[in-house]
Amino acid sequence: IYNHLKNNNIDVYSPGQKTDECTKPYVVVKDSGLSGLSEISSNQQLYDLMCYVPEKKYSILEEFVNTVKECMDGLFPMIRPTHFQTPSYHDTTVKAHMISVQYLNYQKKERS
C-alpha cells in the first residue's frame, strides 16, 4: 500500500514518521490488526489509511480522501475496501484534519 500510494504521487508515511505541522495533504498507513476467519483458511489483515490535510484547508479533505480511494482501486482485488470511514477529526498536534479509511487483505493462514 505504501509503495503504491508513493508511486502515484501521494505523500505517504508510516505511523510516527511524520510529527511536524501538516502543510500539505498526506497519508499515514497503519497496520490495524489481523483476525482469523473460521469458515475459510485465511486471515483478514486490516489497514487504516489516515488522510490528513492542513487545518486551514478543511474544504479539500473529502476531495483528498476520494483521490486516495481512487488510487487504492488499483490494488483491487488484492487489497479491498471495508467501506468503513471515520468522521473527520481535528488533530491539533499536527494542525490538521484527518479522515481514516479502512482496507483489508486476505492472507493464507499459517499452519501451527
KOLGU-4560 file (N, C-alpha, C; in nm, 3 decimals, padded with zeros to 5 digits):
<recs>
<n_xx: 00.084 n_yy: -00.119 n_zz: 00.000 ca_xx: 00.000 ca_yy: 00.000 ca_zz: 00.000 c_xx: 00.088 c_yy: 00.124 c_zz: 00.000 mol: A seq: 1 type: ILE>
<n_xx: 00.189 n_yy: 00.125 n_zz: 00.088 ca_xx: 00.280 ca_yy: 00.239 ca_zz: 00.100 c_xx: 00.342 c_yy: 00.270 c_zz: -00.036 mol: A seq: 2 type: TYR>
<n_xx: 00.402 n_yy: 00.168 n_zz: -00.099 ca_xx: 00.469 ca_yy: 00.190 ca_zz: -00.228 c_xx: 00.371 c_yy: 00.229 c_zz: -00.338 mol: A seq: 3 type: ASN>
<n_xx: 00.252 n_yy: 00.170 n_zz: -00.337 ca_xx: 00.152 ca_yy: 00.203 ca_zz: -00.438 c_xx: 00.112 c_yy: 00.351 c_zz: -00.429 mol: A seq: 4 type: HIS>
<n_xx: 00.086 n_yy: 00.399 n_zz: -00.307 ca_xx: 00.050 ca_yy: 00.540 ca_zz: -00.290 c_xx: 00.166 c_yy: 00.631 c_zz: -00.331 mol: A seq: 5 type: LEU>
<n_xx: 00.285 n_yy: 00.596 n_zz: -00.287 ca_xx: 00.404 ca_yy: 00.676 ca_zz: -00.319 c_xx: 00.426 c_yy: 00.682 c_zz: -00.471 mol: A seq: 6 type: LYS>
<n_xx: 00.411 n_yy: 00.567 n_zz: -00.537 ca_xx: 00.430 ca_yy: 00.562 ca_zz: -00.683 c_xx: 00.322 c_yy: 00.640 c_zz: -00.758 mol: A seq: 7 type: ASN>
<n_xx: 00.213 n_yy: 00.674 n_zz: -00.690 ca_xx: 00.106 ca_yy: 00.754 ca_zz: -00.750 c_xx: 00.107 c_yy: 00.897 c_zz: -00.699 mol: A seq: 8 type: ASN>
<n_xx: 00.224 n_yy: 00.942 n_zz: -00.656 ca_xx: 00.248 ca_yy: 01.082 ca_zz: -00.616 c_xx: 00.165 c_yy: 01.129 c_zz: -00.498 mol: A seq: 9 type: ASN>
<n_xx: 00.137 n_yy: 01.039 n_zz: -00.405 ca_xx: 00.070 ca_yy: 01.076 ca_zz: -00.280 c_xx: 00.175 c_yy: 01.068 c_zz: -00.170 mol: A seq: 10 type: ILE>
<n_xx: 00.189 n_yy: 01.176 n_zz: -00.092 ca_xx: 00.283 ca_yy: 01.174 ca_zz: 00.020 c_xx: 00.232 c_yy: 01.074 c_zz: 00.121 mol: A seq: 11 type: ASP>
<n_xx: 00.318 n_yy: 00.980 n_zz: 00.159 ca_xx: 00.277 ca_yy: 00.872 ca_zz: 00.247 c_xx: 00.385 c_yy: 00.847 c_zz: 00.352 mol: A seq: 12 type: VAL>
<n_xx: 00.339 n_yy: 00.815 n_zz: 00.473 ca_xx: 00.428 ca_yy: 00.794 ca_zz: 00.587 c_xx: 00.383 c_yy: 00.672 c_zz: 00.667 mol: A seq: 13 type: TYR>
<n_xx: 00.475 n_yy: 00.620 n_zz: 00.746 ca_xx: 00.444 ca_yy: 00.517 ca_zz: 00.845 c_xx: 00.405 c_yy: 00.586 c_zz: 00.974 mol: A seq: 14 type: SER>
<n_xx: 00.335 n_yy: 00.517 n_zz: 01.066 ca_xx: 00.298 ca_yy: 00.579 ca_zz: 01.194 c_xx: 00.422 c_yy: 00.631 c_zz: 01.268 mol: A seq: 15 type: PRO>
<n_xx: 00.412 n_yy: 00.752 n_zz: 01.321 ca_xx: 00.520 ca_yy: 00.814 ca_zz: 01.397 c_xx: 00.630 c_yy: 00.875 c_zz: 01.312 mol: A seq: 16 type: GLY>
<n_xx: 00.627 n_yy: 00.855 n_zz: 01.183 ca_xx: 00.731 ca_yy: 00.907 ca_zz: 01.095 c_xx: 00.717 c_yy: 01.057 c_zz: 01.072 mol: A seq: 17 type: GLN>
<n_xx: 00.594 n_yy: 01.107 n_zz: 01.062 ca_xx: 00.570 ca_yy: 01.250 ca_zz: 01.039 c_xx: 00.507 c_yy: 01.307 c_zz: 01.165 mol: A seq: 18 type: LYS>
<n_xx: 00.578 n_yy: 01.398 n_zz: 01.230 ca_xx: 00.527 ca_yy: 01.456 ca_zz: 01.355 c_xx: 00.519 c_yy: 01.608 c_zz: 01.350 mol: A seq: 19 type: THR>
<n_xx: 00.571 n_yy: 01.668 n_zz: 01.244 ca_xx: 00.567 ca_yy: 01.814 ca_zz: 01.235 c_xx: 00.433 c_yy: 01.861 c_zz: 01.179 mol: A seq: 20 type: ASP>
<n_xx: 00.415 n_yy: 01.991 n_zz: 01.172 ca_xx: 00.290 ca_yy: 02.050 ca_zz: 01.127 c_xx: 00.257 c_yy: 02.009 c_zz: 00.984 mol: A seq: 21 type: GLU>
<n_xx: 00.130 n_yy: 01.982 n_zz: 00.961 ca_xx: 00.081 ca_yy: 01.946 ca_zz: 00.828 c_xx: 00.076 c_yy: 02.071 c_zz: 00.741 mol: A seq: 22 type: CYS>
<n_xx: 00.149 n_yy: 02.068 n_zz: 00.630 ca_xx: 00.149 ca_yy: 02.181 ca_zz: 00.537 c_xx: 00.091 c_yy: 02.144 c_zz: 00.401 mol: A seq: 23 type: THR>
<n_xx: 00.073 n_yy: 02.014 n_zz: 00.378 ca_xx: 00.011 ca_yy: 01.966 ca_zz: 00.254 c_xx: -00.047 c_yy: 01.828 c_zz: 00.281 mol: A seq: 24 type: LYS>
<n_xx: -00.142 n_yy: 01.784 n_zz: 00.198 ca_xx: -00.207 ca_yy: 01.655 ca_zz: 00.222 c_xx: -00.109 c_yy: 01.539 c_zz: 00.224 mol: A seq: 25 type: PRO>
<n_xx: -00.136 n_yy: 01.443 n_zz: 00.313 ca_xx: -00.054 ca_yy: 01.322 ca_zz: 00.319 c_xx: -00.136 c_yy: 01.210 c_zz: 00.382 mol: A seq: 26 type: TYR>
<n_xx: -00.082 n_yy: 01.087 n_zz: 00.370 ca_xx: -00.147 ca_yy: 00.968 ca_zz: 00.424 c_xx: -00.052 c_yy: 00.896 c_zz: 00.517 mol: A seq: 27 type: VAL>
<n_xx: -00.104 n_yy: 00.847 n_zz: 00.629 ca_xx: -00.030 ca_yy: 00.758 ca_zz: 00.717 c_xx: -00.094 c_yy: 00.620 c_zz: 00.705 mol: A seq: 28 type: VAL>
<n_xx: -00.013 n_yy: 00.518 n_zz: 00.670 ca_xx: -00.062 ca_yy: 00.382 ca_zz: 00.656 c_xx: -00.034 c_yy: 00.306 c_zz: 00.785 mol: A seq: 29 type: VAL>
<n_xx: -00.140 n_yy: 00.257 n_zz: 00.847 ca_xx: -00.129 ca_yy: 00.191 ca_zz: 00.978 c_xx: -00.182 c_yy: 00.049 c_zz: 00.972 mol: A seq: 30 type: LYS>
<n_xx: -00.105 n_yy: -00.045 n_zz: 01.023 ca_xx: -00.150 ca_yy: -00.183 ca_zz: 01.039 c_xx: -00.254 c_yy: -00.184 c_zz: 01.150 mol: A seq: 31 type: ASP>
<n_xx: -00.373 n_yy: -00.233 n_zz: 01.122 ca_xx: -00.481 ca_yy: -00.229 ca_zz: 01.220 c_xx: -00.521 c_yy: -00.366 c_zz: 01.272 mol: A seq: 32 type: SER>
<n_xx: -00.434 n_yy: -00.464 n_zz: 01.254 ca_xx: -00.457 ca_yy: -00.593 ca_zz: 01.315 c_xx: -00.494 c_yy: -00.703 c_zz: 01.218 mol: A seq: 33 type: GLY>
<n_xx: -00.496 n_yy: -00.823 n_zz: 01.273 ca_xx: -00.519 ca_yy: -00.945 ca_zz: 01.197 c_xx: -00.626 c_yy: -01.025 c_zz: 01.268 mol: A seq: 34 type: LEU>
<n_xx: -00.720 n_yy: -01.078 n_zz: 01.193 ca_xx: -00.821 ca_yy: -01.166 ca_zz: 01.254 c_xx: -00.837 c_yy: -01.289 c_zz: 01.166 mol: A seq: 35 type: SER>
<n_xx: -00.858 n_yy: -01.401 n_zz: 01.232 ca_xx: -00.879 ca_yy: -01.526 ca_zz: 01.160 c_xx: -01.025 c_yy: -01.540 c_zz: 01.120 mol: A seq: 36 type: GLY>
<n_xx: -01.045 n_yy: -01.605 n_zz: 01.009 ca_xx: -01.180 ca_yy: -01.634 ca_zz: 00.962 c_xx: -01.202 c_yy: -01.784 c_zz: 00.976 mol: A seq: 37 type: LEU>
<n_xx: -01.294 n_yy: -01.824 n_zz: 01.061 ca_xx: -01.312 ca_yy: -01.965 ca_zz: 01.093 c_xx: -01.364 c_yy: -02.048 c_zz: 00.975 mol: A seq: 38 type: SER>
<n_xx: -01.442 n_yy: -01.989 n_zz: 00.888 ca_xx: -01.504 ca_yy: -02.066 ca_zz: 00.781 c_xx: -01.410 c_yy: -02.092 c_zz: 00.663 mol: A seq: 39 type: GLU>
<n_xx: -01.300 n_yy: -02.020 n_zz: 00.655 ca_xx: -01.203 ca_yy: -02.042 ca_zz: 00.547 c_xx: -01.062 c_yy: -02.039 c_zz: 00.605 mol: A seq: 40 type: ILE>
<n_xx: -00.967 n_yy: -02.085 n_zz: 00.528 ca_xx: -00.829 ca_yy: -02.094 ca_zz: 00.578 c_xx: -00.752 c_yy: -01.965 c_zz: 00.549 mol: A seq: 41 type: SER>
<n_xx: -00.811 n_yy: -01.853 n_zz: 00.585 ca_xx: -00.748 ca_yy: -01.724 ca_zz: 00.562 c_xx: -00.754 c_yy: -01.636 c_zz: 00.686 mol: A seq: 42 type: SER>
<n_xx: -00.663 n_yy: -01.543 n_zz: 00.692 ca_xx: -00.666 ca_yy: -01.436 ca_zz: 00.791 c_xx: -00.706 c_yy: -01.308 c_zz: 00.719 mol: A seq: 43 type: ASN>
<n_xx: -00.761 n_yy: -01.218 n_zz: 00.796 ca_xx: -00.801 ca_yy: -01.088 ca_zz: 00.740 c_xx: -00.710 c_yy: -00.981 c_zz: 00.803 mol: A seq: 44 type: GLN>
<n_xx: -00.619 n_yy: -00.926 n_zz: 00.722 ca_xx: -00.530 ca_yy: -00.820 ca_zz: 00.767 c_xx: -00.595 c_yy: -00.685 c_zz: 00.736 mol: A seq: 45 type: GLN>
<n_xx: -00.607 n_yy: -00.600 n_zz: 00.839 ca_xx: -00.670 ca_yy: -00.469 ca_zz: 00.822 c_xx: -00.566 c_yy: -00.358 c_zz: 00.820 mol: A seq: 46 type: LEU>
<n_xx: -00.592 n_yy: -00.257 n_zz: 00.739 ca_xx: -00.506 ca_yy: -00.139 ca_zz: 00.728 c_xx: -00.591 c_yy: -00.014 c_zz: 00.735 mol: A seq: 47 type: TYR>
<n_xx: -00.546 n_yy: 00.085 n_zz: 00.811 ca_xx: -00.612 ca_yy: 00.215 ca_zz: 00.814 c_xx: -00.526 c_yy: 00.312 c_zz: 00.735 mol: A seq: 48 type: ASP>
<n_xx: -00.589 n_yy: 00.384 n_zz: 00.643 ca_xx: -00.523 ca_yy: 00.490 ca_zz: 00.569 c_xx: -00.575 c_yy: 00.621 c_zz: 00.626 mol: A seq: 49 type: LEU>
<n_xx: -00.490 n_yy: 00.687 n_zz: 00.703 ca_xx: -00.527 ca_yy: 00.810 ca_zz: 00.772 c_xx: -00.488 c_yy: 00.928 c_zz: 00.682 mol: A seq: 50 type: MET>
<n_xx: -00.590 n_yy: 00.996 n_zz: 00.630 ca_xx: -00.572 ca_yy: 01.103 ca_zz: 00.531 c_xx: -00.575 c_yy: 01.238 c_zz: 00.602 mol: A seq: 51 type: CYS>
<n_xx: -00.466 n_yy: 01.314 n_zz: 00.591 ca_xx: -00.452 ca_yy: 01.443 ca_zz: 00.659 c_xx: -00.447 c_yy: 01.558 c_zz: 00.559 mol: A seq: 52 type: TYR>
<n_xx: -00.509 n_yy: 01.670 n_zz: 00.596 ca_xx: -00.496 ca_yy: 01.796 ca_zz: 00.521 c_xx: -00.472 c_yy: 01.907 c_zz: 00.624 mol: A seq: 53 type: VAL>
<n_xx: -00.404 n_yy: 02.016 n_zz: 00.584 ca_xx: -00.380 ca_yy: 02.126 ca_zz: 00.678 c_xx: -00.511 c_yy: 02.177 c_zz: 00.738 mol: A seq: 54 type: PRO>
<n_xx: -00.505 n_yy: 02.220 n_zz: 00.864 ca_xx: -00.626 ca_yy: 02.260 ca_zz: 00.936 c_xx: -00.700 c_yy: 02.376 c_zz: 00.869 mol: A seq: 55 type: GLU>
<n_xx: -00.631 n_yy: 02.461 n_zz: 00.797 ca_xx: -00.697 ca_yy: 02.574 ca_zz: 00.730 c_xx: -00.750 c_yy: 02.535 c_zz: 00.591 mol: A seq: 56 type: LYS>
<n_xx: -00.738 n_yy: 02.406 n_zz: 00.555 ca_xx: -00.785 ca_yy: 02.360 ca_zz: 00.424 c_xx: -00.885 c_yy: 02.246 c_zz: 00.439 mol: A seq: 57 type: LYS>
<n_xx: -00.970 n_yy: 02.256 n_zz: 00.537 ca_xx: -01.070 ca_yy: 02.153 ca_zz: 00.563 c_xx: -01.153 c_yy: 02.123 c_zz: 00.438 mol: A seq: 58 type: TYR>
<n_xx: -01.180 n_yy: 02.223 n_zz: 00.358 ca_xx: -01.267 ca_yy: 02.205 ca_zz: 00.241 c_xx: -01.210 c_yy: 02.108 c_zz: 00.138 mol: A seq: 59 type: SER>
<n_xx: -01.081 n_yy: 02.077 n_zz: 00.142 ca_xx: -01.023 ca_yy: 01.982 ca_zz: 00.046 c_xx: -01.012 c_yy: 01.840 c_zz: 00.103 mol: A seq: 60 type: ILE>
<n_xx: -01.053 n_yy: 01.821 n_zz: 00.228 ca_xx: -01.038 ca_yy: 01.691 ca_zz: 00.293 c_xx: -01.111 c_yy: 01.580 c_zz: 00.218 mol: A seq: 61 type: LEU>
<n_xx: -01.238 n_yy: 01.599 n_zz: 00.190 ca_xx: -01.317 ca_yy: 01.495 ca_zz: 00.123 c_xx: -01.261 c_yy: 01.466 c_zz: -00.016 mol: A seq: 62 type: GLU>
<n_xx: -01.219 n_yy: 01.569 n_zz: -00.086 ca_xx: -01.160 ca_yy: 01.551 ca_zz: -00.220 c_xx: -01.032 c_yy: 01.467 c_zz: -00.210 mol: A seq: 63 type: GLU>
<n_xx: -00.948 n_yy: 01.495 n_zz: -00.110 ca_xx: -00.824 ca_yy: 01.420 ca_zz: -00.092 c_xx: -00.855 c_yy: 01.273 c_zz: -00.058 mol: A seq: 64 type: PHE>
<n_xx: -00.951 n_yy: 01.251 n_zz: 00.029 ca_xx: -00.991 ca_yy: 01.113 ca_zz: 00.064 c_xx: -01.036 c_yy: 01.040 c_zz: -00.061 mol: A seq: 65 type: VAL>
<n_xx: -01.115 n_yy: 01.104 n_zz: -00.145 ca_xx: -01.160 ca_yy: 01.041 ca_zz: -00.269 c_xx: -01.045 c_yy: 01.010 c_zz: -00.363 mol: A seq: 66 type: ASN>
<n_xx: -00.944 n_yy: 01.098 n_zz: -00.368 ca_xx: -00.826 ca_yy: 01.075 ca_zz: -00.450 c_xx: -00.752 c_yy: 00.950 c_zz: -00.402 mol: A seq: 67 type: THR>
<n_xx: -00.739 n_yy: 00.936 n_zz: -00.270 ca_xx: -00.673 ca_yy: 00.819 ca_zz: -00.212 c_xx: -00.752 c_yy: 00.692 c_zz: -00.244 mol: A seq: 68 type: VAL>
<n_xx: -00.884 n_yy: 00.698 n_zz: -00.230 ca_xx: -00.967 ca_yy: 00.582 ca_zz: -00.261 c_xx: -00.955 c_yy: 00.541 c_zz: -00.407 mol: A seq: 69 type: LYS>
<n_xx: -00.954 n_yy: 00.639 n_zz: -00.497 ca_xx: -00.939 ca_yy: 00.609 ca_zz: -00.640 c_xx: -00.804 c_yy: 00.544 c_zz: -00.667 mol: A seq: 70 type: GLU>
<n_xx: -00.701 n_yy: 00.593 n_zz: -00.602 ca_xx: -00.568 ca_yy: 00.534 ca_zz: -00.616 c_xx: -00.568 c_yy: 00.390 c_zz: -00.567 mol: A seq: 71 type: CYS>
<n_xx: -00.634 n_yy: 00.365 n_zz: -00.454 ca_xx: -00.639 ca_yy: 00.231 ca_zz: -00.396 c_xx: -00.716 c_yy: 00.132 c_zz: -00.483 mol: A seq: 72 type: MET>
<n_xx: -00.803 n_yy: 00.181 n_zz: -00.570 ca_xx: -00.874 ca_yy: 00.093 ca_zz: -00.662 c_xx: -00.776 c_yy: 00.013 c_zz: -00.748 mol: A seq: 73 type: ASP>
<n_xx: -00.655 n_yy: 00.067 n_zz: -00.767 ca_xx: -00.552 ca_yy: -00.001 ca_zz: -00.846 c_xx: -00.498 c_yy: -00.126 c_zz: -00.780 mol: A seq: 74 type: GLY>
<n_xx: -00.525 n_yy: -00.147 n_zz: -00.652 ca_xx: -00.479 ca_yy: -00.267 ca_zz: -00.581 c_xx: -00.589 c_yy: -00.373 c_zz: -00.567 mol: A seq: 75 type: LEU>
<n_xx: -00.709 n_yy: -00.342 n_zz: -00.616 ca_xx: -00.820 ca_yy: -00.438 ca_zz: -00.610 c_xx: -00.795 c_yy: -00.548 c_zz: -00.712 mol: A seq: 76 type: PHE>
<n_xx: -00.818 n_yy: -00.674 n_zz: -00.684 ca_xx: -00.887 ca_yy: -00.731 ca_zz: -00.570 c_xx: -00.795 c_yy: -00.773 c_zz: -00.454 mol: A seq: 77 type: PRO>
<n_xx: -00.665 n_yy: -00.754 n_zz: -00.468 ca_xx: -00.574 ca_yy: -00.795 ca_zz: -00.361 c_xx: -00.602 c_yy: -00.720 c_zz: -00.232 mol: A seq: 78 type: MET>
<n_xx: -00.614 n_yy: -00.588 n_zz: -00.240 ca_xx: -00.648 ca_yy: -00.504 ca_zz: -00.126 c_xx: -00.788 c_yy: -00.450 c_zz: -00.151 mol: A seq: 79 type: ILE>
<n_xx: -00.880 n_yy: -00.473 n_zz: -00.055 ca_xx: -01.020 ca_yy: -00.437 ca_zz: -00.075 c_xx: -01.066 c_yy: -00.336 c_zz: 00.030 mol: A seq: 80 type: ARG>
<n_xx: -01.154 n_yy: -00.245 n_zz: -00.009 ca_xx: -01.210 ca_yy: -00.153 ca_zz: 00.091 c_xx: -01.306 c_yy: -00.227 c_zz: 00.183 mol: A seq: 81 type: PRO>
<n_xx: -01.309 n_yy: -00.188 n_zz: 00.310 ca_xx: -01.409 ca_yy: -00.242 ca_zz: 00.404 c_xx: -01.533 c_yy: -00.154 c_zz: 00.404 mol: A seq: 82 type: THR>
<n_xx: -01.523 n_yy: -00.038 n_zz: 00.341 ca_xx: -01.630 ca_yy: 00.062 ca_zz: 00.337 c_xx: -01.655 c_yy: 00.122 c_zz: 00.476 mol: A seq: 83 type: HIS>
<n_xx: -01.550 n_yy: 00.119 n_zz: 00.560 ca_xx: -01.556 ca_yy: 00.186 ca_zz: 00.690 c_xx: -01.472 c_yy: 00.312 c_zz: 00.682 mol: A seq: 84 type: PHE>
<n_xx: -01.531 n_yy: 00.423 n_zz: 00.718 ca_xx: -01.464 ca_yy: 00.553 ca_zz: 00.714 c_xx: -01.503 c_yy: 00.630 c_zz: 00.840 mol: A seq: 85 type: GLN>
<n_xx: -01.403 n_yy: 00.688 n_zz: 00.906 ca_xx: -01.431 ca_yy: 00.764 ca_zz: 01.027 c_xx: -01.481 c_yy: 00.904 c_zz: 00.992 mol: A seq: 86 type: THR>
<n_xx: -01.549 n_yy: 00.969 n_zz: 01.085 ca_xx: -01.579 ca_yy: 01.111 ca_zz: 01.066 c_xx: -01.449 c_yy: 01.191 c_zz: 01.072 mol: A seq: 87 type: PRO>
<n_xx: -01.451 n_yy: 01.314 n_zz: 01.026 ca_xx: -01.329 ca_yy: 01.395 ca_zz: 01.032 c_xx: -01.291 c_yy: 01.425 c_zz: 01.176 mol: A seq: 88 type: SER>
<n_xx: -01.163 n_yy: 01.436 n_zz: 01.197 ca_xx: -01.107 ca_yy: 01.460 ca_zz: 01.330 c_xx: -01.004 c_yy: 01.573 c_zz: 01.318 mol: A seq: 89 type: TYR>
<n_xx: -01.012 n_yy: 01.671 n_zz: 01.408 ca_xx: -00.916 ca_yy: 01.780 ca_zz: 01.408 c_xx: -00.800 c_yy: 01.740 c_zz: 01.500 mol: A seq: 90 type: HIS>
<n_xx: -00.685 n_yy: 01.714 n_zz: 01.442 ca_xx: -00.566 ca_yy: 01.672 ca_zz: 01.517 c_xx: -00.480 c_yy: 01.795 c_zz: 01.544 mol: A seq: 91 type: ASP>
<n_xx: -00.489 n_yy: 01.847 n_zz: 01.665 ca_xx: -00.418 ca_yy: 01.971 ca_zz: 01.699 c_xx: -00.267 c_yy: 01.950 c_zz: 01.709 mol: A seq: 92 type: THR>
<n_xx: -00.222 n_yy: 01.826 n_zz: 01.729 ca_xx: -00.077 ca_yy: 01.803 ca_zz: 01.741 c_xx: -00.004 c_yy: 01.830 c_zz: 01.610 mol: A seq: 93 type: THR>
<n_xx: -00.068 n_yy: 01.806 n_zz: 01.497 ca_xx: -00.005 ca_yy: 01.834 ca_zz: 01.367 c_xx: -00.080 c_yy: 01.943 c_zz: 01.290 mol: A seq: 94 type: VAL>
<n_xx: -00.178 n_yy: 02.005 n_zz: 01.356 ca_xx: -00.258 ca_yy: 02.112 ca_zz: 01.295 c_xx: -00.318 c_yy: 02.068 c_zz: 01.161 mol: A seq: 95 type: LYS>
<n_xx: -00.400 n_yy: 01.961 n_zz: 01.171 ca_xx: -00.459 ca_yy: 01.903 ca_zz: 01.051 c_xx: -00.596 c_yy: 01.845 c_zz: 01.081 mol: A seq: 96 type: ALA>
<n_xx: -00.671 n_yy: 01.823 n_zz: 00.973 ca_xx: -00.795 ca_yy: 01.747 ca_zz: 00.979 c_xx: -00.765 c_yy: 01.611 c_zz: 00.918 mol: A seq: 97 type: HIS>
<n_xx: -00.829 n_yy: 01.505 n_zz: 00.974 ca_xx: -00.799 ca_yy: 01.370 ca_zz: 00.930 c_xx: -00.926 c_yy: 01.288 c_zz: 00.919 mol: A seq: 98 type: MET>
<n_xx: -00.931 n_yy: 01.206 n_zz: 00.814 ca_xx: -01.032 ca_yy: 01.102 ca_zz: 00.798 c_xx: -00.956 c_yy: 00.973 c_zz: 00.770 mol: A seq: 99 type: ILE>
<n_xx: -00.998 n_yy: 00.866 n_zz: 00.836 ca_xx: -00.935 ca_yy: 00.736 ca_zz: 00.818 c_xx: -01.028 c_yy: 00.645 c_zz: 00.738 mol: A seq: 100 type: SER>
<n_xx: -00.973 n_yy: 00.577 n_zz: 00.638 ca_xx: -01.048 ca_yy: 00.478 ca_zz: 00.561 c_xx: -00.979 c_yy: 00.343 c_zz: 00.578 mol: A seq: 101 type: VAL>
<n_xx: -01.058 n_yy: 00.237 n_zz: 00.580 ca_xx: -01.002 ca_yy: 00.106 ca_zz: 00.612 c_xx: -01.005 c_yy: 00.012 c_zz: 00.491 mol: A seq: 102 type: GLN>
<n_xx: -00.899 n_yy: -00.068 n_zz: 00.481 ca_xx: -00.885 ca_yy: -00.167 ca_zz: 00.375 c_xx: -00.846 c_yy: -00.300 c_zz: 00.437 mol: A seq: 103 type: TYR>
<n_xx: -00.867 n_yy: -00.408 n_zz: 00.360 ca_xx: -00.829 ca_yy: -00.540 ca_zz: 00.409 c_xx: -00.761 c_yy: -00.621 c_zz: 00.301 mol: A seq: 104 type: LEU>
<n_xx: -00.685 n_yy: -00.719 n_zz: 00.348 ca_xx: -00.615 ca_yy: -00.811 ca_zz: 00.261 c_xx: -00.633 c_yy: -00.950 c_zz: 00.322 mol: A seq: 105 type: ASN>
<n_xx: -00.678 n_yy: -01.045 n_zz: 00.242 ca_xx: -00.690 ca_yy: -01.182 ca_zz: 00.291 c_xx: -00.555 c_yy: -01.252 c_zz: 00.273 mol: A seq: 106 type: TYR>
<n_xx: -00.512 n_yy: -01.320 n_zz: 00.378 ca_xx: -00.385 ca_yy: -01.392 ca_zz: 00.376 c_xx: -00.407 c_yy: -01.536 c_zz: 00.417 mol: A seq: 107 type: GLN>
<n_xx: -00.336 n_yy: -01.626 n_zz: 00.352 ca_xx: -00.347 ca_yy: -01.767 ca_zz: 00.388 c_xx: -00.297 c_yy: -01.789 c_zz: 00.528 mol: A seq: 108 type: LYS>
<n_xx: -00.371 n_yy: -01.866 n_zz: 00.608 ca_xx: -00.330 ca_yy: -01.895 ca_zz: 00.746 c_xx: -00.207 c_yy: -01.985 c_zz: 00.745 mol: A seq: 109 type: LYS>
<n_xx: -00.119 n_yy: -01.956 n_zz: 00.839 ca_xx: -00.003 ca_yy: -02.042 ca_zz: 00.861 c_xx: -00.048 c_yy: -02.161 c_zz: 00.945 mol: A seq: 110 type: GLU>
<n_xx: -00.001 n_yy: -02.278 n_zz: 00.910 ca_xx: -00.034 ca_yy: -02.396 ca_zz: 00.991 c_xx: 00.049 c_yy: -02.395 c_zz: 01.118 mol: A seq: 111 type: ARG>
<n_xx: -00.017 n_yy: -02.429 n_zz: 01.231 ca_xx: 00.058 ca_yy: -02.430 ca_zz: 01.357 c_xx: 00.110 c_yy: -02.567 c_zz: 01.393 mol: A seq: 112 type: SER>
</recs>
